[in-house]
Amino acid sequence: MAEALLEIEGLTKRFGGVVAADGISLGLYSGELHAIIGPNGAGKSTLIGQLSGEIVPDSGRIRFDSRDITALPVYRRSQIGLARSFQVTTLFSDFTAIDNVALAVQAHAGHSFRFWRDARRQVDLREPARMALVRVGLGERATTLVADLSHGERRQLEIAMALAARPRMLLLDEPMAGMGLEESARLVETLRRIKGDITVMLIEHDIDAVFALADRISVLVYGRIIASGDPAAIRADAAVREAYLGEGSGHG
């Protein structure tokens, strides 16, 4: 296989007596959608926090496009193409969808000191914002106030805002949390649209969505990856079934 776009080597993080990341090593390849699943408390959010730069690992190394980014701050990771979409959506509810994305374009361009209303007028900000909305299936909702968007549409908008930075890789932390079946199905279609164009690490509780989307799946239990492979291999893995898939309501 080609060289990994993201390489994680021996990533370790402890919080007091709890080992949230226990020597995690993993490679993500350009254009793949790689899902991380595991029970509650497995360390999934800690892993994504370390990759985005919000949590500093105790030991180990993170490389992005062959560059060591272990000590790089969040904003620098964003500048080199590693973007995160958060578990908790942070949007300006009294702005339209396109206004929110235009602000994201503006911030990535390094002009966030300008007045917000400038972002609502400038063609060089609004055209990439419109394209990002179309890409996630929200083109017809561009002029709708965020306050009037559904929960699922807000998640789609958040992904559009992350895409506005034109990242090479997107970290998604439980984008389907709190969604009903119809909204989840729409977001699966959104992710299907961007899959292949961009590398995605997806942390998600919705197992049906994970198996529908993922090229590869890694299973995290107590801060350790116990299995990694394509969906068919993960379904057939006895250790995975025992630790996670067979737990019924134990998705975490």
Rosetta blueprint (number, residue, H / E / L):
1 M L
2 A L
3 E L
4 A L
5 L L
6 L E
7 E E
8 I E
9 E E
10 G E
11 L E
12 T E
13 K E
14 R E
15 F E
16 G L
17 G L
18 V E
19 V E
20 A E
21 A E
22 D E
23 G E
24 I E
25 S E
26 L E
27 G E
28 L E
29 Y L
30 S L
31 G L
32 E L
33 L E
34 H E
35 A E
36 I E
37 I E
38 G L
39 P L
40 N L
41 G L
42 A L
43 G L
44 K H
45 S H
46 T H
47 L H
48 I H
49 G H
50 Q H
51 L H
52 S H
53 G L
54 E L
55 I L
56 V L
57 P L
58 D L
59 S E
60 G E
61 R E
62 I E
63 R E
64 F E
65 D L
66 S L
67 R E
68 D E
69 I L
70 T L
71 A L
72 L L
73 P L
74 V H
75 Y H
76 R H
77 R H
78 S H
79 Q H
80 I L
81 G L
82 L E
83 A E
84 R E
85 S E
86 F L
87 Q L
88 V L
89 T L
90 T L
91 L L
92 F L
93 S L
94 D L
95 F L
96 T E
97 A H
98 I H
99 D H
100 N H
101 V H
102 A H
103 L H
104 A H
105 V H
106 Q H
107 A H
108 H H
109 A L
110 G L
111 H L
112 S L
113 F L
114 R L
115 F L
116 W H
117 R H
118 D H
119 A H
120 R L
121 R L
122 Q L
123 V H
124 D H
125 L H
126 R H
127 E H
128 P H
129 A H
130 R H
131 M H
132 A H
133 L H
134 V H
135 R H
136 V L
137 G L
138 L L
139 G H
140 E H
141 R H
142 A L
143 T L
144 T L
145 L E
146 V H
147 A H
148 D H
149 L L
150 S L
151 H H
152 G H
153 E H
154 R H
155 R H
156 Q H
157 L H
158 E H
159 I H
160 A H
161 M H
162 A H
163 L H
164 A L
165 A L
166 R L
167 P L
168 R L
169 M E
170 L E
171 L E
172 L E
173 D E
174 E L
175 P L
176 M L
177 A L
178 G L
179 M L
180 G L
181 L H
182 E H
183 E H
184 S H
185 A H
186 R H
187 L H
188 V H
189 E H
190 T H
191 L H
192 R H
193 R H
194 I H
195 K E
196 G L
197 D L
198 I E
199 T E
200 V E
201 M E
202 L E
203 I E
204 E L
205 H L
206 D L
207 I H
208 D H
209 A H
210 V H
211 F H
212 A H
213 L H
214 A L
215 D L
216 R E
217 I E
218 S E
219 V E
220 L E
221 V E
222 Y L
223 G L
224 R E
225 I E
226 I E
227 A E
228 S E
229 G E
230 D L
231 P H
232 A H
233 A H
234 I H
235 R H
236 A H
237 D L
238 A H
239 A H
240 V H
241 R H
242 E H
243 A H
244 Y L
245 L H
246 G H
247 E H
248 G L
249 S L
250 G L
251 H L
252 G L
